[in-house]
Amino acid sequence: MSIAAFIILAAMIAVYVILDGFDLGVAAITPFIARSESERAASMHAIGPFWNGNEVWLIAAGGALFAFFPKAYASAFSGFYLPFIIVLWMLMFRGIALELRGHFPTRIWHDFWDFCFTVSSTLLILLFGVALGNLLHGVPLDTNGYFLGTFGVLLNPYALGVGILAVLTIALEGAAFIMLRIDGAPAVRAAKLAIPLWWLVLIAYVAVTIATFSMHFSERLAQTAAYGAILPGMLIVLSLAALIAGYFAFIRKAAWFAFLSVCAFLGFLLVAAAATLYPYLLPSFPSGNGISIFDASPSPAALLTALVAVIAGLCITIIYAGTVFPRFFEKGNRLIKP
């Protein structure tokens, strides 16, 4: 059951990153593709039907982590407490910016909320990327599983590199989404911006991949299972294929194919990260061990109850998403009232 819980938790996080990624990406690139008041309003309105529902997956993943692996939840918060608080503030500013922008008619307030929208969303992407980088790198833990370092320890070069890759990749997804959902000049600028973004993603992707497989925990990968290093390697190849497919889609301005290719790239990368981590939820550095899914899970009865509750909640979330995502087929700027 611990393995099933790990798979469900990893899937929930992957779904959150892919779904909330496009609206975070739109926010990150809005200053580059929206140059007028109406264009910025169109960018925000394009993600309007989706952004709030997408964040449900983040809340659900946090609840699932607490229910499935309470020891890992407690240990993660002992070390990532300050970053989590910053994440909460960024989520607040992002939501406030989206909701209050239309309540202030003056240009200065619009510019202020647009700035908050972009900065908070970009910082969110960076923080999530740094958090993932630290999971792959490992963090200093004592024998009881509590964090021993400082906030500065989390800002190591490898984690920052993963954070930069996250910002670039999510921005690329945002460009594909703008091409898909908005007509006119913003879509044209997004298509032009996507090409240099793609090359930056490729460079960061290659650098992070090389760093990942050359780090100290590569020995642990080989010891984890027979497929310990093979499965992540296969997924890296698949992610590269998806990224290359996305390049040709951007060249041809095939918005749907470009969007799906970037989503597939993200998905393969996240599954590769999960395969790299398995069976650890919070690897220790420099020992190479840490808190595994078998150490952190509660009693079998409690874990079974949590699995049933989470699966039931997922069914409700999927039904909700099914009622919202048909609006993907509508253009965002057509939804703005004159």
Secondary structure, DSSP 8 states (H G I E B T S, - for coil): -HHHHHHHHHHHHHHHHHHHHHHHHHHHHHHHH--SHHHHHHHHHHHTTTHHHHTHHHHHHHHHHHHH-HHHHHHHHHHHHHHHHHHHHHHHHHHHHHHHGGG--SHHHHHHHHHHHHHHHHHHHHHHHHHHHHHHH-B-B-TTS-B-S-HHHHT-HHHHHHHHHHHHHHHHHHHHHHHHH--SHHHHHHHHHHHHHHHHHHHHHHHHHHHHHHSTTHHHHHHH-TTTTHHHHHHHHHHHHHHHHHHHHHHTT-HHHHHHHHHHHHHHHHHHHHHHHTTEEEEBTTTS-EEEHHHH---HHHHHHHHHHHHHHHHHHHHHHHHHGGGGGS-GGGGS--
